[in-house]
Amino acid sequence: MNSIISFIIVLGLLIFVHEFGHFLFAKLFKVKVLKFSLGFGPKLIGRTYGDTEYLVSAFPLGGYVKMLGENPNEEVPEEEGQNSFSTRPVWQRFIIVAGGPSFNLLFSVVLFFLIFWISGMPHPVDNAKVGGVSKESPAEAAGLQQDDIIVAINDQPTNTWDDISEFIRKSGGDPVIFKVKRGDEILELTGQPEEQDIKNIFGEVVGQRLMIGISRTDEVRYEKISFISALGAGFQQTWTFIYLTIMAVVKIIQKVVPASEIGGPIYIAQIAGKQLEAGWLNLFYFMGLLSVNLGILNLFPIPILDGGHLFFYTLEGIRRKPLSLRAQEICQQIGLFLLGSLMLFIFYNDLVRLFSGG
């Protein structure tokens, strides 16, 4: 139930924000908006206010804003010509289409700003407590356990995680003696450091160093920060996720990250449910990450997506005339095929992950 509720909240808000970006700029440039829909397919709920019908449709995996004259083949009554999307200068059409992804990125900034302003800036707790022990590692062989506090290595006191890393690195690969506090006991355990690969966030090996096979705790402390600092942190966090999203796509193309890691609606629902169980702030943080993903991926120059339209408008601005309708139709068909194939693949990944318990 948590997964369903959180999925509706997350996807509903992100779709609304995206479509509202298109809607707002269309209204700003006096383009007539015929429909504003959350979801696709048959209408579930609909109300008309002014020129626009506001809908909630049956299939929640998206939404749309339908504007007068949006379709190049559409016949627009002469008296409505001044309200048509197609009669707007190319720069205005560009801004209207870019409004959706831009609002997703702006929404991420707002979410992260609120998280940091309300809860404070998180900082890792720097202590000598073991957060985890890798399977079949020297640490496991030595008898180290999660929640052990390493008080000394080779009789050298360890107060921070950097102390532990430094002493293991300086061991030269020789056995080291850990003095460990476990509950009320003080134990002495001997471990043999070994050269292990250092991997980045994408799983690429970026070097080697002597390690024992333990990880630090994920405990954090929160420091209250000012309004301006929280706003700056919101922009910084959004920029970090923009970079990671782009790099993740690059790494998938390079086959560094396996395509099986790509997730869709079912995977999103599962993660959203877990984040909701962990607390509303965790859910909002996940929503901010997802909003960045939605914004950036929509900007990719693939026909059907906003980025495809923006690519056409850029060409139109350079050439001083639009591409032929036939060329646009062919590109749209190719884009529809690519997007449909990708959605089927993602849905397959979700089902494999779901039934394999991954």
C-alpha positions in Angstrom: 0.0 0.0 0.0 2.9 2.4 0.8 4.3 1.8 -2.7 1.0 2.7 -4.3 0.4 5.8 -2.2 3.9 7.1 -2.6 3.9 6.3 -6.4 0.8 8.3 -6.9 2.2 11.2 -4.9 5.6 11.2 -6.6 4.4 10.7 -10.2 1.4 12.9 -9.9 3.4 15.8 -8.6 6.1 15.4 -11.1 3.7 15.2 -14.0 1.8 18.2 -12.8 4.9 20.3 -12.4 6.1 19.3 -15.9 2.8 20.0 -17.7 2.3 23.2 -15.7 5.6 24.5 -17.1 4.2 24.1 -20.6 0.8 25.5 -19.6 2.3 28.6 -17.9 4.4 29.7 -20.8 1.6 28.9 -23.3 -0.7 31.3 -21.3 2.1 33.8 -21.0 2.4 34.0 -24.8 -1.4 34.0 -25.2 -1.6 30.5 -26.8 -5.0 28.9 -26.4 -4.7 25.8 -24.2 -7.5 23.3 -25.0 -6.7 20.5 -22.5 -4.5 20.0 -19.4 -4.4 16.3 -18.6 -2.8 14.3 -15.8 -2.5 10.9 -17.4 -3.4 9.5 -20.9 -6.3 7.6 -22.3 -10.0 7.7 -21.3 -11.1 10.7 -19.2 -11.9 9.9 -15.5 -12.6 13.4 -14.3 -13.0 16.6 -16.3 -13.9 20.2 -15.7 -13.8 23.1 -18.1 -12.7 26.6 -16.9 -12.4 29.3 -19.5 -10.9 27.9 -22.7 -9.3 24.9 -21.0 -10.6 21.5 -20.0 -8.7 20.1 -17.0 -8.6 16.3 -16.9 -7.5 13.3 -14.9 -7.1 10.4 -17.3 -7.0 6.6 -16.9 -3.3 5.9 -17.4 -1.1 7.8 -15.0 2.2 7.3 -16.6 2.4 10.8 -18.1 0.3 13.8 -19.1 -0.1 16.4 -21.7 -1.1 20.0 -22.5 -3.0 20.3 -25.8 -2.6 23.7 -27.5 -4.5 25.2 -30.4 -2.5 24.7 -33.6 0.1 22.4 -31.9 -0.2 19.8 -34.6 1.2 21.0 -38.0 -1.6 19.4 -39.9 -4.3 21.0 -37.7 -6.7 23.4 -39.4 -7.1 26.5 -37.2 -10.1 28.8 -37.8 -9.1 32.1 -39.2 -10.6 34.0 -36.2 -8.5 31.9 -33.8 -5.2 32.3 -35.7 -3.8 34.8 -33.2 -4.3 32.2 -30.4 -2.5 29.4 -32.2 0.7 27.8 -31.2 1.8 27.4 -34.8 1.7 31.2 -35.4 4.0 32.0 -32.6 7.7 33.0 -33.3 10.1 30.0 -33.1 11.7 31.4 -29.9 8.3 31.5 -28.1 7.5 27.9 -29.2 11.0 26.9 -27.9 10.3 28.4 -24.5 6.8 26.9 -24.2 8.2 23.4 -24.9 11.3 23.9 -22.7 9.0 25.0 -19.9 8.2 21.5 -18.9 11.7 20.1 -18.3 12.8 23.5 -16.9 10.1 23.4 -14.2 11.1 19.8 -13.3 14.7 21.1 -12.6 13.3 24.2 -10.7 11.1 21.9 -8.7 14.1 19.9 -7.6 15.8 23.1 -6.5 12.7 24.0 -4.4 12.5 20.5 -2.9 16.2 20.3 -1.9 16.0 23.9 -0.6 13.1 23.0 1.7 14.7 19.8 2.9 18.0 21.6 3.8 16.2 24.6 5.3 13.8 22.5 7.4 16.0 19.6 8.5 19.5 21.3 8.2 22.5 20.3 6.2 23.5 16.6 6.7 27.1 15.9 7.7 28.5 12.3 8.1 29.4 11.5 11.7 33.1 11.0 11.7 33.9 8.3 14.2 35.6 4.9 14.3 32.4 2.8 14.3 32.1 -0.1 11.8 29.0 0.3 9.6 29.4 -2.9 7.6 31.8 -5.8 7.0 32.2 -7.1 3.4 31.6 -10.8 2.8 34.7 -13.0 2.5 36.9 -10.0 3.4 40.0 -9.8 5.6 37.8 -8.0 8.2 35.3 -10.9 8.3 38.2 -13.4 8.6 39.6 -11.3 11.5 36.2 -11.4 13.3 35.2 -7.7 13.0 31.5 -7.1 13.2 29.1 -4.3 12.4 28.8 -1.7 15.2 32.3 -2.5 16.5 34.2 0.6 17.6 37.8 0.5 16.6 39.7 2.2 19.4 43.3 1.5 18.2 45.3 -0.1 15.4 48.7 -1.4 16.3 48.4 0.6 19.6 47.8 3.8 17.7 44.5 5.5 18.9 41.8 5.8 16.2 39.2 8.5 16.8 38.0 9.1 13.2 37.5 7.0 10.0 40.4 8.8 8.4 42.7 7.4 11.2 41.6 3.9 10.4 42.2 4.4 6.7 45.6 6.0 7.3 46.9 3.2 9.6 45.8 0.4 7.3 47.4 2.2 4.3 50.6 2.6 6.3 50.7 -1.1 7.2 52.4 -1.9 4.0 50.3 -5.1 3.8 51.5 -6.5 7.1 49.0 -7.9 9.6 47.5 -5.2 11.9 46.1 -5.6 15.4 42.7 -4.0 16.0 41.7 -3.0 19.5 37.9 -3.1 19.3 35.1 -2.2 21.7 32.1 -4.5 21.4 29.5 -3.7 23.9 31.2 -3.7 27.2 34.1 -5.9 26.0 37.5 -4.8 24.6 38.8 -7.3 22.1 42.1 -7.7 20.1 41.7 -8.9 16.6 44.3 -9.4 13.9 43.6 -8.7 10.2 45.6 -8.9 7.0 45.0 -5.9 4.7 45.1 -6.6 1.0 45.1 -4.6 -2.2 41.6 -4.0 -3.4 40.0 -2.1 -6.3 38.7 1.4 -5.6 35.5 1.9 -7.6 33.6 5.1 -8.4 29.8 5.5 -8.2 29.4 3.8 -11.6 31.4 0.7 -10.6 34.5 1.6 -12.6 37.9 0.7 -11.1 39.8 4.0 -10.6 42.7 2.6 -8.6 43.8 0.3 -5.8 44.8 0.6 -2.2 45.3 -1.5 0.9 41.9 -2.2 2.6 40.5 -4.5 5.2 36.9 -4.7 4.0 34.9 -2.5 6.4 32.7 0.5 5.7 31.8 3.5 7.8 28.4 4.0 9.4 25.8 6.1 7.6 25.0 8.1 10.7 24.6 11.8 10.0 24.2 14.9 12.1 22.2 17.9 10.9 23.4 21.5 11.1 20.9 24.3 10.8 21.7 26.7 8.0 20.3 30.1 6.8 17.7 30.6 4.1 20.4 31.7 1.6 22.7 28.8 2.4 19.8 26.4 2.0 18.9 27.9 -1.4 22.5 27.6 -2.5 22.6 24.0 -1.3 19.4 23.3 -3.3 21.0 24.5 -6.5 24.2 22.6 -5.8 22.3 19.3 -5.1 20.3 19.8 -8.3 23.4 20.4 -10.3 25.1 17.3 -8.8 22.1 15.1 -9.9 22.1 16.7 -13.3 25.7 15.7 -13.8 25.2 12.2 -12.5 22.1 11.7 -14.7 24.0 12.7 -17.8 27.0 10.6 -16.8 24.7 7.6 -16.0 23.3 7.7 -19.6 26.9 8.0 -21.0 28.0 5.0 -18.9 25.0 2.9 -20.0 25.9 3.7 -23.7 29.6 2.8 -22.9 28.2 -0.5 -21.3 30.0 0.4 -18.0 26.6 0.3 -16.3 24.5 -2.7 -17.4 21.2 -1.8 -19.1 19.5 -4.2 -16.7 19.9 -1.4 -14.0 17.4 0.8 -15.8 14.1 0.9 -13.9 10.6 1.9 -14.7 7.3 2.5 -13.0 7.3 -0.7 -10.9 10.8 0.0 -9.7 10.0 3.6 -9.0 7.0 2.5 -6.9 9.1 0.0 -4.9 11.7 2.6 -4.1 9.1 5.3 -3.4 7.4 2.9 -0.9 10.7 2.3 0.9 11.5 6.0 1.1 8.0 6.8 2.5 8.6 4.1 5.2 11.9 5.9 6.0 10.1 9.3 6.3 8.6 12.1 4.3 11.9 13.9 3.9 13.4 10.7 2.3 10.5 10.6 -0.1 10.9 14.2 -1.0 14.6 13.7 -1.6 13.9 10.8 -3.9 11.2 13.0 -5.6 13.9 15.7 -6.2 16.2 13.1 -7.8 13.4 11.7 -10.0 12.4 15.3 -11.0 16.0 15.9 -12.2 15.9 12.6 -14.2 12.6 13.5 -15.8 13.8 17.0 -16.7 17.1 16.0 -18.2 15.9 12.9 -20.1 13.1 15.0 -21.6 15.7 17.3 -23.0 17.4 14.6 -25.0 17.0 15.3 -28.8 14.7 12.3 -29.5 11.6 12.9 -31.5 8.4 12.6 -29.4 10.2 14.0 -26.3 10.4 17.7 -25.6 14.1 17.6 -26.6 13.2 16.4 -30.1 10.8 19.4 -30.6 13.5 21.8 -29.3 15.9 20.3 -31.8 13.5 21.0 -34.6 12.9 24.5 -33.4 16.7 25.1 -33.2 17.0 23.9 -36.8 14.1 26.1 -37.8 15.8 29.1 -36.2 19.1 28.4 -38.0 17.5 27.6 -41.4 14.9 30.4 -41.1 12.2 27.9 -42.1 10.8 24.7 -40.5 11.6 21.1 -41.7 9.1 19.7 -44.1 6.0 18.0 -42.6 7.2 14.7 -44.2 10.6 14.9 -42.5 9.0 15.7 -39.2 6.6 12.8 -39.5 9.4 10.3 -40.3 11.4 11.6 -37.3 8.3 11.3 -35.1 7.7 7.7 -36.2 11.3 6.8 -35.5 11.1 8.5 -32.1 7.9 6.7 -31.3 9.5 3.3 -32.2 12.6 4.0 -30.1 10.6 5.2 -27.1 8.2 2.3 -27.4 11.0 -0.2 -27.6 12.7 1.4 -24.6 9.5 1.3 -22.5 9.0 -2.4 -23.3 12.6 -3.1 -22.3 12.2 -1.1 -19.0 9.0 -2.9 -18.2 10.7 -6.2 -18.8 13.5 -5.2 -16.4 10.9 -4.2 -13.8 9.2 -7.6 -14.1 12.5 -9.6 -13.9 13.5 -7.5 -10.9 10.1 -8.0 -9.2 9.9 -11.8 -9.7 13.5 -12.4 -8.9 13.2 -10.5 -5.6 15.9 -7.9 -6.7 
